[in-house]
Amino acid sequence: MNDVDPRIHFEPSPSQKQIAVWDLFIAEYVKDYNGVQAAIRIGFNATYAQEYAKVFLTTPYVAKKVADYKTEVGAAIDNDKLKQMIEQKYIEIMNCGDPKAAAAAAKQLSQMRGIDGAPDKAGDQLKALVDAFKEVAVSTPD
């Protein structure tokens, strides 16, 4: 008995137009991984965006391209970029208004930056702490 799926012979190859739409969707989707917003950004009516997003994301071509993109991006993010992203998230948490969360984020941020100990004789750690607070003050909205 032949194990080949007979549907393969009847499924048409995607047209260049379909591939172009899928590629547009993929380009928008990987910006925020929000399928509905990606569909809206490429021109689909908000009423039907959820349905189109679901169809696109289950299309083998789109699923493979998104998976490939995630693999490439995951490999491309180096430690410095990851550290910057984490530090930025801690700064956002420090500005969220919740005192406990802000204190915990400040503690983690100071540990990441190596400024959680007592200042040394040269005052390098104290300067680093002051610089960190200046950065937070500058990034805080009015």
MARKOLKE-794220 format. One record per atom (N, C-alpha, C): z, y, x; residue number from 0; residue in three letters; atom name. Coordinates in pm, whole numbers. Example, Ala and Ser with C-alpha at 12.3 -4.5 7.8 and 13.67 -1.06 7.14 Angstrom:
<atoms>
      Z      Y      X pos code site
    780   -569   1319   0  ALA    N
    780   -450   1230   0  ALA   CA
    780   -330   1320   0  ALA    C
    708   -225   1285   1  SER    N
    714   -106   1367   1  SER   CA
    787      3   1290   1  SER    C
</atoms>
This chain:
<atoms>
      Z      Y      X pos code site
      0   -118     85   0  MET    N
      0      0      0   0  MET   CA
      0    124     89   0  MET    C
    -74    223     50   1  ASN    N
    -89    346    125   1  ASN   CA
     24    442     89   1  ASN    C
     93    498    192   2  ASP    N
    207    587    169   2  ASP   CA
    168    734    160   2  ASP    C
     41    764    157   3  VAL    N
     -3    903    152   3  VAL   CA
     14    957     10   3  VAL    C
     70   1075      0   4  ASP    N
     91   1140   -129   4  ASP   CA
    -45   1182   -186   4  ASP    C
    -84   1130   -304   5  PRO    N
   -217   1162   -359   5  PRO   CA
   -233   1309   -397   5  PRO    C
   -121   1381   -418   6  ARG    N
   -131   1522   -455   6  ARG   CA
   -188   1607   -342   6  ARG    C
   -172   1560   -219   7  ILE    N
   -220   1636   -104   7  ILE   CA
   -369   1662   -117   7  ILE    C
   -442   1566   -169   8  HIS    N
   -586   1579   -179   8  HIS   CA
   -630   1676   -288   8  HIS    C
   -539   1709   -381   9  PHE    N
   -575   1795   -492   9  PHE   CA
   -519   1937   -481   9  PHE    C
   -427   1959   -388  10  GLU    N
   -371   2092   -371  10  GLU   CA
   -466   2176   -286  10  GLU    C
   -512   2286   -342  11  PRO    N
   -604   2369   -266  11  PRO   CA
   -534   2440   -150  11  PRO    C
   -610   2466    -47  12  SER    N
   -557   2543     65  12  SER   CA
   -536   2686     18  12  SER    C
   -434   2753     69  13  PRO    N
   -410   2891     26  13  PRO   CA
   -525   2982     73  13  PRO    C
   -554   3080     -9  14  SER    N
   -659   3176     27  14  SER   CA
   -605   3274    129  14  SER    C
   -695   3349    191  15  GLN    N
   -653   3451    287  15  GLN   CA
   -568   3558    217  15  GLN    C
   -602   3585     90  16  LYS    N
   -526   3683     13  16  LYS   CA
   -382   3635     -9  16  LYS    C
   -365   3507    -45  17  GLN    N
   -231   3452    -64  17  GLN   CA
   -151   3459     66  17  GLN    C
   -215   3421    175  18  ILE    N
   -146   3425    304  18  ILE   CA
   -107   3568    339  18  ILE    C
   -194   3664    310  19  ALA    N
   -164   3805    338  19  ALA   CA
    -43   3852    257  19  ALA    C
    -36   3813    129  20  VAL    N
     79   3850     45  20  VAL   CA
    205   3782     97  20  VAL    C
    195   3655    132  21  TRP    N
    311   3584    185  21  TRP   CA
    360   3649    314  21  TRP    C
    265   3686    401  22  ASP    N
    304   3750    527  22  ASP   CA
    373   3884    502  22  ASP    C
    324   3960    403  23  LEU    N
    391   4086    367  23  LEU   CA
    533   4058    317  23  LEU    C
    544   3959    231  24  PHE    N
    676   3923    178  24  PHE   CA
    770   3883    292  24  PHE    C
    722   3802    384  25  ILE    N
    804   3756    497  25  ILE   CA
    851   3875    580  25  ILE    C
    758   3967    608  26  ALA    N
    794   4085    688  26  ALA   CA
    903   4167    622  26  ALA    C
    898   4178    490  27  GLU    N
   1001   4253    419  27  GLU   CA
   1130   4171    404  27  GLU    C
   1115   4043    382  28  TYR    N
   1230   3957    359  28  TYR   CA
   1322   3951    481  28  TYR    C
   1264   3943    600  29  VAL    N
   1347   3929    720  29  VAL   CA
   1420   4058    758  29  VAL    C
   1392   4167    687  30  LYS    N
   1464   4291    713  30  LYS   CA
   1609   4281    666  30  LYS    C
   1630   4217    550  31  ASP    N
   1766   4208    495  31  ASP   CA
   1794   4074    427  31  ASP    C
   1699   3982    433  32  TYR    N
   1710   3850    371  32  TYR   CA
   1742   3859    222  32  TYR    C
   1683   3957    157  33  ASN    N
   1699   3975     13  33  ASN   CA
   1560   3957    -49  33  ASN    C
   1538   3841   -110  34  GLY    N
   1407   3809   -164  34  GLY   CA
   1363   3901   -276  34  GLY    C
   1456   3940   -362  35  VAL    N
   1422   4029   -475  35  VAL   CA
   1377   4165   -422  35  VAL    C
   1454   4221   -330  36  GLN    N
   1418   4351   -274  36  GLN   CA
   1287   4343   -195  36  GLN    C
   1266   4233   -126  37  ALA    N
   1140   4216    -52  37  ALA   CA
   1022   4216   -148  37  ALA    C
   1036   4145   -259  38  ALA    N
    927   4142   -359  38  ALA   CA
    902   4280   -416  38  ALA    C
   1007   4355   -442  39  ILE    N
    992   4491   -494  39  ILE   CA
    923   4580   -391  39  ILE    C
    965   4568   -264  40  ARG    N
    908   4653   -160  40  ARG   CA
    760   4627   -137  40  ARG    C
    714   4504   -167  41  ILE    N
    571   4479   -148  41  ILE   CA
    490   4508   -274  41  ILE    C
    559   4559   -376  42  GLY    N
    486   4608   -493  42  GLY   CA
    503   4532   -623  42  GLY    C
    586   4430   -625  43  PHE    N
    606   4357   -750  43  PHE   CA
    703   4433   -839  43  PHE    C
    679   4428   -968  44  ASN    N
    764   4492  -1067  44  ASN   CA
    904   4433  -1059  44  ASN    C
   1004   4519  -1067  45  ALA    N
   1143   4475  -1056  45  ALA   CA
   1177   4370  -1162  45  ALA    C
   1113   4376  -1277  46  THR    N
   1138   4280  -1384  46  THR   CA
   1105   4137  -1340  46  THR    C
   1001   4123  -1259  47  TYR    N
    955   3990  -1219  47  TYR   CA
    986   3958  -1073  47  TYR    C
   1050   4049  -1003  48  ALA    N
   1073   4032   -860  48  ALA   CA
   1155   3907   -829  48  ALA    C
   1255   3878   -911  49  GLN    N
   1338   3760   -885  49  GLN   CA
   1255   3632   -895  49  GLN    C
   1169   3626   -994  50  GLU    N
   1086   3507  -1011  50  GLU   CA
    991   3490   -893  50  GLU    C
    925   3601   -853  51  TYR    N
    833   3594   -740  51  TYR   CA
    906   3558   -611  51  TYR    C
   1024   3615   -591  52  ALA    N
   1101   3584   -471  52  ALA   CA
   1132   3435   -464  52  ALA    C
   1170   3378   -578  53  LYS    N
   1202   3236   -582  53  LYS   CA
   1079   3152   -550  53  LYS    C
    965   3189   -608  54  VAL    N
    840   3116   -581  54  VAL   CA
    803   3128   -434  54  VAL    C
    808   3252   -381  55  PHE    N
    771   3272   -241  55  PHE   CA
    861   3193   -148  55  PHE    C
    991   3200   -171  56  LEU    N
   1086   3135    -80  56  LEU   CA
   1079   2982    -84  56  LEU    C
   1023   2927   -191  57  THR    N
   1006   2782   -198  57  THR   CA
    868   2737   -155  57  THR    C
    782   2832   -121  58  THR    N
    649   2798    -71  58  THR   CA
    664   2747     72  58  THR    C
    609   2630    103  59  PRO    N
    627   2575    238  59  PRO   CA
    583   2671    350  59  PRO    C
    475   2742    331  60  TYR    N
    426   2837    433  60  TYR   CA
    533   2943    461  60  TYR    C
    588   3001    356  61  VAL    N
    689   3107    371  61  VAL   CA
    816   3049    431  61  VAL    C
    862   2936    380  62  ALA    N
    985   2875    429  62  ALA   CA
    976   2846    579  62  ALA    C
    862   2795    623  63  LYS    N
    844   2764    765  63  LYS   CA
    843   2890    850  63  LYS    C
    771   2993    804  64  LYS    N
    764   3119    880  64  LYS   CA
    902   3185    890  64  LYS    C
    978   3183    782  65  VAL    N
   1112   3242    784  65  VAL   CA
   1202   3164    879  65  VAL    C
   1195   3031    873  66  ALA    N
   1275   2948    963  66  ALA   CA
   1237   2974   1109  66  ALA    C
   1107   2985   1135  67  ASP    N
   1061   3015   1271  67  ASP   CA
   1112   3150   1317  67  ASP    C
   1108   3248   1227  68  TYR    N
   1157   3382   1261  68  TYR   CA
   1306   3380   1294  68  TYR    C
   1383   3310   1211  69  LYS    N
   1527   3302   1236  69  LYS   CA
   1556   3238   1370  69  LYS    C
   1479   3136   1406  70  THR    N
   1497   3069   1535  70  THR   CA
   1465   3165   1649  70  THR    C
   1354   3238   1637  71  GLU    N
   1315   3334   1741  71  GLU   CA
   1419   3444   1755  71  GLU    C
   1463   3500   1643  72  VAL    N
   1559   3609   1647  72  VAL   CA
   1692   3560   1702  72  VAL    C
   1733   3442   1659  73  GLY    N
   1858   3386   1709  73  GLY   CA
   1856   3369   1860  73  GLY    C
   1743   3327   1913  74  ALA    N
   1731   3309   2057  74  ALA   CA
   1721   3443   2129  74  ALA    C
   1669   3543   2061  75  ALA    N
   1646   3672   2125  75  ALA   CA
   1770   3760   2131  75  ALA    C
   1866   3733   2043  76  ILE    N
   1987   3816   2044  76  ILE   CA
   2071   3777   2164  76  ILE    C
   2080   3866   2259  77  ASP    N
   2160   3837   2377  77  ASP   CA
   2305   3879   2351  77  ASP    C
   2389   3845   2442  78  ASN    N
   2532   3871   2423  78  ASN   CA
   2563   4019   2408  78  ASN    C
   2493   4106   2482  79  ASP    N
   2520   4249   2472  79  ASP   CA
   2488   4300   2332  79  ASP    C
   2377   4257   2277  80  LYS    N
   2339   4300   2142  80  LYS   CA
   2440   4247   2041  80  LYS    C
   2480   4124   2056  81  LEU    N
   2577   4066   1965  81  LEU   CA
   2710   4140   1975  81  LEU    C
   2752   4173   2097  82  LYS    N
   2875   4247   2117  82  LYS   CA
   2867   4384   2049  82  LYS    C
   2752   4451   2061  83  GLN    N
   2734   4581   1996  83  GLN   CA
   2743   4568   1845  83  GLN    C
   2683   4463   1790  84  MET    N
   2686   4442   1646  84  MET   CA
   2830   4419   1598  84  MET    C
   2905   4340   1672  85  ILE    N
   3044   4312   1634  85  ILE   CA
   3128   4437   1645  85  ILE    C
   3109   4513   1753  86  GLU    N
   3185   4636   1769  86  GLU   CA
   3154   4734   1655  86  GLU    C
   3028   4744   1616  87  GLN    N
   2990   4833   1507  87  GLN   CA
   3057   4790   1377  87  GLN    C
   3063   4660   1354  88  LYS    N
   3128   4610   1233  88  LYS   CA
   3277   4643   1234  88  LYS    C
   3343   4629   1350  89  TYR    N
   3484   4666   1361  89  TYR   CA
   3504   4815   1331  89  TYR    C
   3414   4898   1381  90  ILE    N
   3423   5042   1355  90  ILE   CA
   3408   5070   1206  90  ILE    C
   3316   5001   1139  91  GLU    N
   3298   5016    994  91  GLU   CA
   3426   4976    921  91  GLU    C
   3487   4867    964  92  ILE    N
   3611   4821    900  92  ILE   CA
   3723   4921    922  92  ILE    C
   3727   4981   1042  93  MET    N
   3830   5080   1071  93  MET   CA
   3818   5201    978  93  MET    C
   3698   5228    930  94  ASN    N
   3673   5343    844  94  ASN   CA
   3674   5309    695  94  ASN    C
   3713   5186    661  95  CYS    N
   3703   5142    522  95  CYS   CA
   3812   5196    431  95  CYS    C
   3921   5246    487  96  GLY    N
   4026   5301    404  96  GLY   CA
   4144   5207    384  96  GLY    C
   4129   5081    417  97  ASP    N
   4239   4985    406  97  ASP   CA
   4316   4986    538  97  ASP    C
   4440   5034    537  98  PRO    N
   4515   5049    663  98  PRO   CA
   4535   4918    738  98  PRO    C
   4561   4808    667  99  LYS    N
   4582   4680    735  99  LYS   CA
   4454   4631    800  99  LYS    C
   4343   4641    727 100  ALA    N
   4215   4599    783 100  ALA   CA
   4176   4688    901 100  ALA    C
   4203   4818    888 101  ALA    N
   4169   4913    995 101  ALA   CA
   4251   4882   1120 101  ALA    C
   4379   4852   1103 102  ALA    N
   4464   4821   1218 102  ALA   CA
   4419   4692   1287 102  ALA    C
   4386   4591   1206 103  ALA    N
   4339   4465   1263 103  ALA   CA
   4207   4484   1337 103  ALA    C
   4117   4563   1280 104  ALA    N
   3988   4589   1344 104  ALA   CA
   4007   4668   1472 104  ALA    C
   4097   4766   1471 105  ALA    N
   4123   4846   1591 105  ALA   CA
   4179   4757   1702 105  ALA    C
   4266   4665   1665 106  LYS    N
   4324   4574   1764 106  LYS   CA
   4215   4486   1825 106  LYS    C
   4129   4429   1740 107  GLN    N
   4021   4344   1790 107  GLN   CA
   3924   4423   1878 107  GLN    C
   3892   4545   1834 108  LEU    N
   3800   4629   1911 108  LEU   CA
   3860   4663   2047 108  LEU    C
   3988   4696   2049 109  SER    N
   4051   4729   2177 109  SER   CA
   4055   4607   2269 109  SER    C
   4074   4489   2214 110  GLN    N
   4070   4367   2296 110  GLN   CA
   3930   4342   2351 110  GLN    C
   3829   4361   2266 111  MET    N
   3691   4341   2311 111  MET   CA
   3656   4435   2426 111  MET    C
   3703   4556   2415 112  ARG    N
   3670   4657   2516 112  ARG   CA
   3766   4654   2635 112  ARG    C
   3866   4567   2629 113  GLY    N
   3958   4552   2741 113  GLY   CA
   4054   4668   2757 113  GLY    C
   4089   4731   2646 114  ILE    N
   4178   4847   2652 114  ILE   CA
   4308   4823   2576 114  ILE    C
   4343   4696   2559 115  ASP    N
   4462   4665   2482 115  ASP   CA
   4588   4657   2566 115  ASP    C
   4577   4665   2699 116  GLY    N
   4694   4661   2786 116  GLY   CA
   4744   4801   2815 116  GLY    C
   4850   4809   2893 117  ALA    N
   4903   4939   2933 117  ALA   CA
   4807   5004   3032 117  ALA    C
   4797   5136   3031 118  PRO    N
   4707   5203   3124 118  PRO   CA
   4746   5175   3269 118  PRO    C
   4645   5159   3354 119  ASP    N
   4675   5140   3495 119  ASP   CA
   4702   5276   3559 119  ASP    C
   4736   5273   3689 120  LYS    N
   4774   5397   3757 120  LYS   CA
   4662   5500   3755 120  LYS    C
   4538   5454   3762 121  ALA    N
   4425   5547   3764 121  ALA   CA
   4396   5604   3626 121  ALA    C
   4450   5543   3523 122  GLY    N
   4430   5592   3388 122  GLY   CA
   4296   5550   3328 122  GLY    C
   4228   5451   3388 123  ASP    N
   4098   5406   3338 123  ASP   CA
   4107   5352   3196 123  ASP    C
   4210   5272   3169 124  GLN    N
   4222   5215   3035 124  GLN   CA
   4256   5322   2933 124  GLN    C
   4338   5419   2973 125  LEU    N
   4372   5528   2882 125  LEU   CA
   4247   5609   2850 125  LEU    C
   4166   5636   2950 126  LYS    N
   4041   5709   2928 126  LYS   CA
   3950   5630   2834 126  LYS    C
   3943   5498   2855 127  ALA    N
   3860   5413   2770 127  ALA   CA
   3910   5416   2626 127  ALA    C
   4042   5416   2608 128  LEU    N
   4098   5422   2474 128  LEU   CA
   4065   5555   2406 128  LEU    C
   4079   5663   2481 129  VAL    N
   4046   5795   2427 129  VAL   CA
   3899   5801   2391 129  VAL    C
   3813   5746   2477 130  ASP    N
   3669   5745   2449 130  ASP   CA
   3638   5664   2324 130  ASP    C
   3709   5551   2306 131  ALA    N
   3687   5467   2187 131  ALA   CA
   3725   5543   2061 131  ALA    C
   3838   5615   2064 132  PHE    N
   3877   5692   1947 132  PHE   CA
   3782   5809   1921 132  PHE    C
   3730   5868   2028 133  LYS    N
   3631   5976   2010 133  LYS   CA
   3506   5921   1942 133  LYS    C
   3464   5801   1983 134  GLU    N
   3345   5740   1922 134  GLU   CA
   3368   5713   1773 134  GLU    C
   3487   5666   1739 135  VAL    N
   3519   5641   1600 135  VAL   CA
   3521   5772   1523 135  VAL    C
   3579   5876   1583 136  ALA    N
   3586   6007   1515 136  ALA   CA
   3447   6064   1491 136  ALA    C
   3358   6047   1587 137  VAL    N
   3222   6099   1572 137  VAL   CA
   3145   6022   1466 137  VAL    C
   3169   5889   1458 138  SER    N
   3094   5807   1362 138  SER   CA
   3154   5812   1222 138  SER    C
   3269   5872   1205 139  THR    N
   3333   5881   1074 139  THR   CA
   3267   5989    991 139  THR    C
   3219   5956    869 140  PRO    N
   3158   6058    783 140  PRO   CA
   3262   6160    738 140  PRO    C
   3214   6280    713 141  ASP    N
   3305   6389    669 141  ASP   CA
   3362   6361    533 141  ASP    C
</atoms>
